[in-house]
Amino acid sequence: MPGLIRKPGEVLCTNEFLAGTPVELIMKIGRHKNVKGFYKYI
């Protein structure tokens, strides 16, 4: 989103998600504890 400042970890997770990386792997990398919390940042 324009004008939205994002943390580097959020950008990494979003980019990996868009690239087709499995959600389970991104959650491990980003240390997300549940899917709901993960999708909050995507």
Order of alpha helices (4+ residues) and beta strands (2+ residues): alpha-alpha-alpha
